[in-house]
Amino acid sequence: MSNGAHIRDRLIACGLDAKMANAVLHLADGTPRRASEIGRELGLSRMDAYGTLDRLKEKGLVTVTAERPMRFIGPSIKQAMDIIIGEQEAVLSRLKTHLEELESEGHQAIHAEDDHPSPPSFTVLRDRDTTMASLTTLIEAAEERAWVLLGRYGILHVQRSPVLDALHAAAARGVDVRVMADIQQDTLMRFSALEESIAVRHVDQTTLHGAFVDDEVGVFQLHVEANPTGRGRHDSALLVEAPAFLEAHAELIEHQWGNGVDLHVRRSRLSEGRILEPMRVNLGEGSFLERMKDGLSDLLGQGTSSNAILRKSGQSPMSPLGQLGIDVGEVVRSIGVRVGEELALHLGDIEDDASFRAHLQRAWTDLGRGEILLEGTPPSRATVLDPHGCSGRPESHAVLCQLDEGVIAGLVQSRYGVAVQPTVRTCATHASGGCGFSMTCESSATTNDAAQVDE
């Protein structure tokens, strides 16, 4: 038996498995080696090599250098045996303590294991290749979840690295794999490279880059080269192993994920001109219980015994909802804004403004909304002449005018990239010639004036 084989058998007898024993023996010369080199020299796959080195690191039998790419250094055989002996002596000491407690107290001993958590660890990673290699290693070792944050062009970097295969392999073995990114027209097709089992969501203008793995380790990219097709030689990232720190950031990521848009919905917006995201509207504030009490009291009247609530002459059918604290006008305007955004999206390929307005007029007429006139570029005023509007009764039939107001706001905001604040709505007080209203649109939302209706 050779001397190396004899030492390996001794290490195995001390509690190491064969792969760990071979690695300790191989690194005993003190030469720093990359994990890929160790794997090739020992006949191990990359995943096996990383797994073996991680277990040795936990036992203190291997250290990692801060250079890039990471290299691993092992102790001498004597130092390795001293480390193993120290570990075994600590185990023996705990066993003796338990036995003494059982004999002296006559009941189940208090477990004497070391409950002190490992101190937080922060390691700087230099250049994109090192960061992607670390991400690959972490995702390959993921057991429960791997959440990846890609920002604006991160999908390009993933496709050019082993991270993509690691994500697919993790998803295949049941890991919860999620990707959050700022998905735009020029990167949309890149996400087709991800397997269907990987959940993907779009978050507007997210600048987060990195990953969270099993709530134990995270990677935060500190600097990303501005050129999306560059090599990333000056990129940098932070490898974090700090549970409290990660927990706080995980809550933020989960919140952003909840507000994100599924990939198929984002694809429909960018490729098909359809907006499928759920609408979120404000239904009012304050105590709805108190509003309900006051509202129902007004509707039923004091002393009435009837359970029928009849609409008073001239009263909007939406008035009861308003009395319950729900701003129906705001709900209708929100729907209008969505319609306006989608209308602008449909006409987004038309660059010439005159041609855009001509097409807008045809689309507006097709909606059965009469005639629309926009003044200025960007528009500072809009006029709608609609034979089917409030018909001279704005106090009871203003819902269509509120809808138009929202459509114009959404249209102008999406087309011209300006903030719109409706200030004054003027409705006709008679039905002859149809009903029209005009609305002033400002370049920034600097006023909180509510819409005013003039009779």
C-alpha positions in Angstrom: 0.0 0.0 0.0 1.4 3.4 -1.0 2.0 6.1 1.6 -0.8 8.3 0.0 -3.3 5.4 0.2 -2.3 4.7 3.8 -2.9 8.3 4.8 -6.2 8.4 2.9 -7.4 5.3 4.8 -6.5 7.0 8.1 -8.5 10.1 7.2 -11.5 8.0 6.3 -11.1 6.2 9.7 -11.2 9.6 11.4 -14.7 10.3 9.9 -14.1 11.8 6.5 -15.8 10.3 3.4 -13.6 9.1 0.5 -14.0 12.3 -1.5 -13.2 14.5 1.4 -10.1 12.4 2.3 -8.9 12.5 -1.3 -9.3 16.3 -1.4 -7.5 16.8 1.9 -4.6 14.7 0.7 -4.5 16.5 -2.6 -4.4 20.0 -1.0 -1.9 19.1 1.6 1.0 20.6 -0.4 -0.4 24.1 0.3 -0.9 25.0 -3.4 -4.0 27.2 -4.1 -6.2 25.5 -6.7 -9.6 26.4 -8.3 -12.5 24.1 -7.7 -12.6 23.1 -11.3 -9.0 22.0 -11.2 -9.6 20.0 -8.0 -12.5 18.3 -9.7 -10.6 17.4 -12.8 -7.6 16.1 -10.8 -9.8 14.0 -8.5 -12.2 12.8 -11.2 -15.2 14.7 -9.7 -17.9 16.7 -11.4 -17.9 20.4 -10.7 -21.0 20.1 -8.4 -19.3 17.2 -6.5 -16.1 19.3 -6.1 -17.9 22.3 -4.8 -20.0 20.1 -2.4 -16.9 18.4 -1.1 -15.0 21.7 -0.6 -18.0 23.2 1.2 -18.1 20.3 3.7 -14.3 20.6 4.3 -14.7 24.4 4.7 -17.3 23.8 7.4 -14.9 21.5 9.3 -12.0 24.0 8.9 -10.1 21.7 6.6 -9.9 24.1 3.7 -9.7 27.9 3.3 -10.8 30.1 0.4 -8.7 32.9 -1.1 -10.1 36.4 -1.8 -8.6 36.5 -5.3 -10.5 35.8 -8.5 -11.4 33.2 -9.4 -11.6 31.7 -5.9 -8.9 29.2 -5.0 -8.9 26.7 -2.2 -5.9 25.9 0.1 -5.6 22.9 2.4 -3.6 22.4 5.6 -0.8 19.9 6.0 -1.7 16.3 6.9 -0.5 17.0 10.5 -2.6 20.2 10.7 -5.6 18.4 9.3 -5.3 15.6 11.9 -5.0 18.2 14.6 -8.2 19.8 13.4 -10.0 16.5 13.2 -8.8 15.5 16.7 -10.0 18.9 18.1 -13.4 18.4 16.6 -13.6 14.8 18.0 -12.5 16.0 21.4 -15.2 18.6 21.5 -17.8 15.9 20.6 -16.4 13.7 23.4 -16.5 16.5 25.9 -20.2 17.2 25.1 -21.0 13.5 25.5 -19.3 13.4 28.9 -21.2 16.5 30.0 -24.5 14.9 28.9 -23.7 11.7 30.8 -22.8 13.5 34.0 -26.0 15.6 33.9 -28.1 12.4 33.3 -26.4 10.7 36.3 -26.6 13.6 38.7 -30.0 15.1 37.9 -31.9 12.0 36.8 -33.7 13.6 33.9 -33.1 14.4 30.3 -30.0 16.5 30.0 -30.0 20.0 28.4 -28.5 19.7 25.0 -25.0 21.3 25.1 -24.4 22.0 21.5 -23.1 25.3 20.4 -26.0 27.5 19.5 -24.0 30.6 18.5 -24.7 31.5 14.9 -21.9 32.1 12.5 -20.9 35.7 12.2 -22.1 37.7 9.2 -19.9 37.3 6.2 -19.5 39.9 3.3 -17.1 39.1 0.4 -16.4 41.4 -2.5 -16.5 39.8 -6.0 -14.6 41.4 -8.8 -15.6 41.3 -12.5 -18.6 39.8 -14.1 -17.1 36.3 -14.7 -16.4 35.9 -11.0 -19.9 37.1 -10.1 -21.5 34.8 -12.6 -19.4 31.8 -11.4 -20.4 32.5 -7.8 -24.1 32.7 -8.8 -23.8 29.4 -10.7 -22.3 27.7 -7.7 -25.0 29.1 -5.3 -27.9 28.1 -7.7 -26.4 24.6 -8.2 -26.4 24.1 -4.5 -29.9 25.6 -3.9 -32.3 23.3 -2.1 -35.5 25.4 -1.6 -35.5 28.6 -3.6 -33.3 30.7 -6.0 -34.6 34.1 -6.8 -32.6 36.0 -9.4 -32.8 39.8 -10.0 -31.7 40.9 -13.5 -32.4 44.6 -13.8 -32.5 46.0 -17.4 -30.0 43.9 -19.3 -29.2 41.1 -16.9 -30.8 38.5 -19.1 -28.0 39.0 -21.6 -25.4 38.2 -19.0 -27.3 35.1 -17.8 -27.5 33.7 -21.3 -23.8 34.1 -21.8 -22.9 32.2 -18.6 -23.5 28.9 -16.9 -26.2 30.6 -14.8 -28.8 29.7 -17.3 -28.2 26.0 -17.2 -28.0 26.1 -13.4 -31.4 27.8 -13.2 -32.9 25.1 -15.5 -31.4 22.3 -13.4 -32.6 23.9 -10.1 -36.1 24.2 -11.5 -36.0 20.6 -12.7 -35.2 19.3 -9.2 -38.1 21.2 -7.6 -36.4 24.4 -6.4 -38.6 27.5 -6.4 -36.9 29.5 -9.2 -38.0 33.1 -9.9 -36.7 35.8 -12.2 -37.5 39.5 -11.7 -36.4 41.9 -14.4 -37.1 45.2 -16.2 -38.4 43.6 -19.4 -38.4 45.9 -22.4 -39.0 45.5 -26.2 -35.3 44.9 -26.9 -34.9 42.1 -24.3 -38.3 40.5 -24.5 -37.3 37.6 -26.8 -34.3 36.8 -24.6 -36.6 35.5 -21.9 -37.9 32.8 -24.2 -34.6 31.0 -23.3 -36.0 30.3 -19.8 -37.9 27.1 -19.1 -41.7 27.4 -18.5 -41.1 26.1 -15.0 -39.3 29.3 -14.1 -41.6 32.1 -12.9 -40.7 35.5 -14.6 -42.1 38.9 -13.7 -41.5 42.4 -15.0 -41.0 45.3 -12.5 -40.7 48.8 -13.9 -37.3 50.4 -13.8 -35.8 47.9 -11.2 -32.1 48.4 -10.7 -31.6 45.4 -8.5 -29.1 42.8 -9.7 -28.2 39.6 -7.9 -29.7 36.6 -6.3 -31.2 35.1 -3.1 -30.6 31.4 -2.4 -32.4 29.5 0.4 -32.6 32.6 2.7 -28.9 31.9 3.6 -26.8 33.6 1.0 -27.3 36.5 -1.4 -25.3 38.3 -4.1 -25.8 42.0 -4.7 -24.2 43.6 -7.7 -22.6 46.9 -6.7 -21.5 48.1 -10.1 -22.6 47.0 -13.6 -21.0 48.2 -16.7 -23.2 50.6 -18.6 -22.6 48.9 -22.0 -24.9 45.8 -21.9 -22.7 43.9 -24.4 -19.4 44.7 -22.6 -17.3 42.1 -20.8 -17.9 43.6 -17.3 -14.3 43.6 -16.3 -15.0 46.4 -13.8 -18.2 44.9 -12.4 -18.3 44.3 -8.7 -20.7 42.4 -6.4 -21.1 41.6 -2.7 -21.5 38.0 -1.5 -23.5 38.1 1.7 -24.0 35.5 4.3 -25.9 37.4 7.0 -29.4 36.0 7.8 -30.8 39.3 9.4 -29.6 41.4 6.5 -31.0 39.0 3.9 -34.3 38.7 5.7 -34.9 42.4 5.5 -34.0 42.5 1.8 -36.1 39.4 1.1 -39.2 41.3 2.4 -38.5 44.1 -0.1 -38.0 41.6 -3.0 -41.2 39.8 -2.1 -43.1 43.1 -2.1 -41.8 44.0 -5.5 -42.5 40.5 -6.8 -46.1 40.9 -5.7 -46.4 44.1 -7.6 -44.7 42.7 -10.7 -46.3 41.7 -14.0 -46.2 38.1 -15.3 -44.1 37.6 -18.4 -47.1 36.6 -20.7 -48.9 39.8 -19.7 -45.8 41.9 -20.4 -45.4 40.1 -23.7 -49.0 41.0 -24.6 -48.3 44.7 -23.9 -45.1 44.9 -25.9 -45.8 42.5 -28.8 -49.6 42.7 -29.2 -50.5 46.2 -27.9 -52.8 44.8 -25.2 -52.7 45.8 -21.5 -53.6 42.8 -19.4 -52.3 43.9 -16.0 -54.9 43.9 -13.2 -56.2 47.4 -12.5 -55.7 48.9 -9.0 -58.1 51.7 -8.0 -58.7 53.7 -4.9 -62.2 53.2 -3.4 -61.9 55.9 -0.8 -60.6 56.2 2.7 -61.8 56.6 6.3 -64.2 54.4 8.2 -66.5 52.5 5.8 -68.5 51.4 8.8 -69.4 55.0 9.8 -70.0 56.0 6.2 -72.3 53.0 5.8 -74.3 54.0 8.9 -74.6 57.6 7.7 -75.3 56.7 4.1 -78.0 54.2 4.8 -79.6 56.5 7.3 -79.9 59.2 4.6 -81.2 56.8 2.0 -83.8 55.1 4.2 -84.9 58.3 5.9 -85.8 58.6 9.5 -88.9 56.6 10.7 -89.5 54.8 7.4 -90.5 51.1 7.7 -90.1 50.2 4.0 -87.1 48.2 2.7 -87.3 49.8 -0.7 -84.9 52.5 -1.7 -86.1 54.6 -4.6 -83.8 56.9 -6.6 -84.8 60.5 -6.2 -85.5 62.5 -9.3 -82.2 63.7 -10.8 -80.1 61.6 -8.5 -77.3 59.5 -10.0 -77.7 55.8 -9.6 -74.1 55.8 -8.3 -74.9 58.2 -5.4 -75.4 55.4 -2.8 -71.9 54.2 -3.5 -70.5 57.7 -3.0 -72.3 57.9 0.4 -70.5 54.7 1.4 -67.2 56.4 0.8 -66.5 55.0 -2.6 -65.4 57.6 -5.2 -67.2 56.2 -8.2 -65.9 59.1 -10.4 -62.3 58.1 -9.5 -63.0 54.4 -10.4 -64.5 55.4 -13.8 -61.6 57.8 -14.5 -59.1 55.0 -13.6 -60.9 52.7 -16.2 -60.6 55.6 -18.7 -56.9 56.0 -18.1 -56.4 52.3 -18.8 -58.4 52.7 -22.1 -56.3 55.7 -23.0 -53.0 54.0 -22.4 -54.1 51.0 -24.5 -55.3 53.4 -27.3 -51.9 55.1 -27.3 -50.2 51.7 -27.4 -52.2 50.7 -30.5 -51.2 53.9 -32.2 -47.7 54.0 -30.9 -46.1 53.2 -34.3 -47.3 56.4 -35.8 -44.5 59.0 -35.3 -46.0 62.0 -37.2 -48.3 63.8 -34.8 -50.8 65.0 -37.4 -51.2 61.5 -38.7 -51.5 60.2 -35.1 -54.4 62.7 -34.4 -56.1 61.7 -37.6 -56.0 58.0 -36.6 -57.0 58.9 -33.1 -60.1 60.6 -34.4 -61.1 57.5 -36.4 -60.5 55.3 -33.3 -62.5 57.7 -31.1 -65.4 57.6 -33.6 -65.3 53.8 -33.7 -65.7 53.8 -29.9 -68.9 55.8 -30.4 -67.6 58.8 -28.6 -68.2 61.5 -31.2 -65.4 63.9 -32.1 -62.2 64.8 -30.2 -60.0 67.9 -30.7 -56.5 68.2 -29.1 -54.9 71.6 -28.8 -51.1 72.1 -28.6 -48.2 69.6 -28.6 -48.3 68.2 -26.0 -51.9 69.0 -25.7 -52.8 71.6 -23.1 -56.6 71.3 -23.8 -59.0 68.7 -25.2 -62.5 69.0 -26.4 -64.9 66.2 -26.9 -68.2 66.6 -28.8 -70.3 63.6 -28.0 -74.0 63.2 -29.0 -74.2 60.3 -26.5 -72.7 62.0 -23.4 -74.5 63.4 -20.4 -77.3 64.8 -22.6 -77.5 68.1 -20.8 -77.8 66.5 -17.4 -74.2 66.5 -15.9 -75.5 66.1 -12.4 -77.0 62.7 -13.1 -75.3 61.4 -16.3 -71.7 62.5 -15.9 -70.2 59.0 -15.8 -69.4 59.1 -19.6 -67.7 62.5 -19.2 -65.7 61.1 -16.3 -64.7 58.2 -18.5 -63.7 60.5 -21.3 -61.6 62.6 -18.9 -59.7 59.5 -17.9 -59.2 58.3 -21.5 -57.7 61.6 -22.5 -55.4 61.7 -19.5 -54.1 58.2 -20.1 -53.7 58.9 -23.9 -51.8 62.1 -23.4 -49.6 60.7 -20.6 -48.6 57.6 -22.7 -48.2 59.4 -26.0 -46.3 62.5 -24.9 -44.7 61.4 -21.7 -46.1 64.2 -19.6 -48.1 64.1 -16.3 -51.7 65.1 -16.7 -53.9 66.8 -14.1 -57.6 67.3 -15.1 -58.6 70.7 -13.7 -62.0 71.8 -15.2 -64.7 69.9 -16.9 -67.5 71.9 -18.6 -70.6 70.0 -19.5 -73.5 71.3 -21.6 -76.7 72.0 -19.8 -79.0 71.1 -22.7 -79.2 68.2 -25.0 -79.4 70.0 -28.3 -76.4 69.6 -30.5 -75.0 66.9 -28.2 -72.9 67.2 -25.1 -69.2 68.3 -25.0 -66.7 69.0 -22.4 -63.2 70.5 -22.3 -60.3 69.6 -20.0 -57.0 71.3 -19.4 -53.9 69.1 -19.2 -50.8 70.3 -17.5 -47.2 69.2 -18.1 -46.8 68.2 -14.5 -49.2 67.3 -11.7 -48.8 70.6 -9.7 -52.4 71.1 -8.7 -54.8 69.2 -6.6 -57.9 71.0 -7.7 -60.8 68.6 -8.2 -62.8 68.5 -11.4 -65.5 71.2 -11.5 -68.8 70.8 -13.3 -70.5 74.0 -14.6 -74.2 74.0 -15.3 
